[in-house]
Structure formats: structure tokens, C-alpha cells
Amino acid sequence: MNPKRAMLQQKIKHFPVLLKEYIKIFEGLEIEFFLDGTVGAAGHARAILEAHPEIKTFIGLDQDQVALDLANENLKPWMSKANLFHENFKNLDKVLDEMNIEFCDGMFFDIGLSSMQVDEPERGFSFRYDADLDMRMDQNTEITAKDIINTWPEKKLEEIFREYGEERNSKKAAKEIVEKRRRNKINTTFDLIKVLEPVLGKRRKIHPVTKIFQALRICVNDELNSLKEGLNKAILRLREDGIIGVISFHSLEDRIVKHTFK
Ligand SMILES: C[S@@+](CC[C@H](N)C(=O)[O-])C[C@H]1O[C@@H](n2cnc3c(N)ncnc32)[C@H](O)[C@@H]1O
């Protein structure tokens, strides 16, 4: 592993969230097949494999190849049962078909970005670093945040800022972007912050561009549609008394999760 990645791995060691609660929801469940749709750096994966030595086949998916490389490292002790795929969890049915698995006993989704993705400046997810406006979780995705910011019509920008960012000033923000990009292309995170400062204001406790960044990221990665599709497929591929665990981060995800399991 290269030194930078090793450093990142050190950093993320402490990050699997709600670990105790996670283990608790699968307590008492006899698990043969387990699918983790967002394996990331495999913090939760390790925990479930330790707590359930009866697991015969562990399937880990992630759309980020960098995360999968880390998962590979971290799951070395379980390599005989761990199967990792560079795949969006909305395609979990294809992966299960490929493995000839009809139903899983347990599934888990820890939705959203990892701290590792946020902390890698060149991924362009964070307003803390000046970087190319990328924001792709999957490096094979064709569209980047830079494409959206520089080519999408004003109405469409306003719509995503409102729907995916719940940004009060979505109209003003979209207008300002379209005006400014006529003169200069908006290439980086700091370019975008500079453009938006006059309409959203300067730094406060929560950075004023937080919601715009969230909206762009959700849009680039088509996150909400993947979540809907993935959870619906998960339900179809879960054994009758199996368990699905989901950790969501913001209210838009939360709404989809609650609606799907109603
Ligand atoms: C919060 S992190 C998961 C951390 C993981 N539970 C751990 O213990 O390290 C979310 C991960 O899910 C991945 N991800 C997000 N949406 C995805 C999707 N639709 N399909 C596959 N992976 C996805 C991200 O690339 C990221 O690595």
C-alpha cells in the first residue's frame, strides 16, 4: 500500500459509525450470506465478520475503487469468505445472480460519503480544500460537478440546489453561477465558493456552501435514485426473516429509507 493510502487508513480506523448499534441489530440472527452494499474501508464489515463467524459468504460492494482497495487490505484475514465488487448497490441483484445466491440473511447500507472521500482533497468533495470540482464516487461516472456547474441551464441548477440541497437561496445561487461562468469557467471548489459568497454570505459556523456542495454531490452520483432502487432490490433478495440495516446521513436519505420500509 502506498504511504498516502496507509496514512488515510490510519485516519479512518476510528470511523465506522454506530458500531455497537449495528452489531446489535443482527444479534441472534444466523447468517450464511451477508451483503454490505457500501463496504468502504470495511470497518463495519470486519465487525460483522468477527461477531458472526458462521458467515459463509460475505459480499461487499462499493462504487469507489479506492475504497475497495482499502477493503481488500482490511479484509485479508477473511479472504476465503469475502467477495468484493466494484459495483453500485443498485445492481446488487446482478451480483447475487452472478454468485448464484437467491437470498441473503442480512444486508447493510451505510449511505453517503466516507470520511476518507471527504478528506482526499483531489476528490473535490470538500469546501475545505481547493481542488477540481469532481465529486464522483465512482471514477467511471462520466459527469462531474464541474460539468454540471458550467453547462447546466439556470433552471436546472436552481432545481437541484432546492431539491437536493434544500437551499433557501437556490434561485440566487443558480443565477450568480450562470452570470459568472459566462466570463470565466468555474473549475475548482474555491472558484465556486468565490462565486457564491456574494449571494450566500461569508463563513459562518456551518459553511454557507454546505448545501450547494451536498446538492452537487447527490446529483453527480445520482444518490437518491440509487438508494431507492438498491433498497427495493434488497427487500426482494432478503430471506423471509432476514434483517436489513441502514445508516442514513441526511433527511433526504432518511425519507427514502422510511418510505421504502413502511
Ligand atoms: C459511509 S461510507 C461506508 C463506510 C463503511 N461502512 C466502513 O465501515 O468503512 C459509504 C461508502 O459507500 C459507498 N457508496 C455510496 N453510495 C454507493 C452506491 N450507490 N453503491 C455502492 N457504493 C456506494 C461510498 O463510495 C463509500 O465508500
The ligand as a Tripos MOL2 file, in Angstrom:
@<TRIPOS>MOLECULE
LIG
   27    29     1     0     0
SMALL
NO_CHARGES

@<TRIPOS>ATOM
      1 C1        -20.0970    5.9910    4.8440 C.3       1 LIG1
      2 S1        -19.0710    5.0750    3.7560 S.3       1 LIG1
      3 C2        -19.1410    3.4390    4.3420 C.3       1 LIG1
      4 C3        -18.1230    3.1260    5.3900 C.3       1 LIG1
      5 C4        -18.0900    1.6640    5.7390 C.3       1 LIG1
      6 N1        -19.3100    1.2310    6.3720 N.3       1 LIG1
      7 C5        -16.8860    1.3670    6.6060 C.2       1 LIG1
      8 O1        -17.0480    0.7050    7.6460 O.co2     1 LIG1
      9 O2        -15.7840    1.7710    6.2500 O.co2     1 LIG1
     10 C6        -20.0320    4.9590    2.3330 C.3       1 LIG1
     11 C7        -19.4030    4.1850    1.2080 C.3       1 LIG1
     12 O3        -20.4490    3.8230    0.3380 O.3       1 LIG1
     13 C8        -20.0450    3.9940   -0.9860 C.3       1 LIG1
     14 N2        -21.2810    4.2180   -1.7380 N.ar      1 LIG1
     15 C9        -22.1340    5.2520   -1.6530 C.ar      1 LIG1
     16 N3        -23.1710    5.0760   -2.4700 N.ar      1 LIG1
     17 C10       -22.9890    3.8680   -3.0720 C.ar      1 LIG1
     18 C11       -23.7280    3.1190   -4.0290 C.ar      1 LIG1
     19 N4        -24.8780    3.5620   -4.5380 N.pl3     1 LIG1
     20 N5        -23.2500    1.9230   -4.4060 N.ar      1 LIG1
     21 C12       -22.0830    1.4420   -3.9150 C.ar      1 LIG1
     22 N6        -21.3280    2.1270   -3.0290 N.ar      1 LIG1
     23 C13       -21.7740    3.3190   -2.6080 C.ar      1 LIG1
     24 C14       -19.0880    5.1580   -0.9700 C.3       1 LIG1
     25 O4        -18.2050    5.1020   -2.0590 O.3       1 LIG1
     26 C15       -18.3940    4.9600    0.3800 C.3       1 LIG1
     27 O5        -17.2160    4.2220    0.2470 O.3       1 LIG1
@<TRIPOS>BOND
     1     1     2 1
     2     2     3 1
     3     2    10 1
     4     3     4 1
     5     4     5 1
     6     5     6 1
     7     5     7 1
     8     7     8 2
     9     7     9 1
    10    10    11 1
    11    11    12 1
    12    11    26 1
    13    12    13 1
    14    13    14 1
    15    13    24 1
    16    14    15 ar
    17    14    23 ar
    18    15    16 ar
    19    16    17 ar
    20    17    18 ar
    21    17    23 ar
    22    18    19 1
    23    18    20 ar
    24    20    21 ar
    25    21    22 ar
    26    22    23 ar
    27    24    25 1
    28    24    26 1
    29    26    27 1
@<TRIPOS>SUBSTRUCTURE
     1 LIG1         1 GROUP 0 **** ****
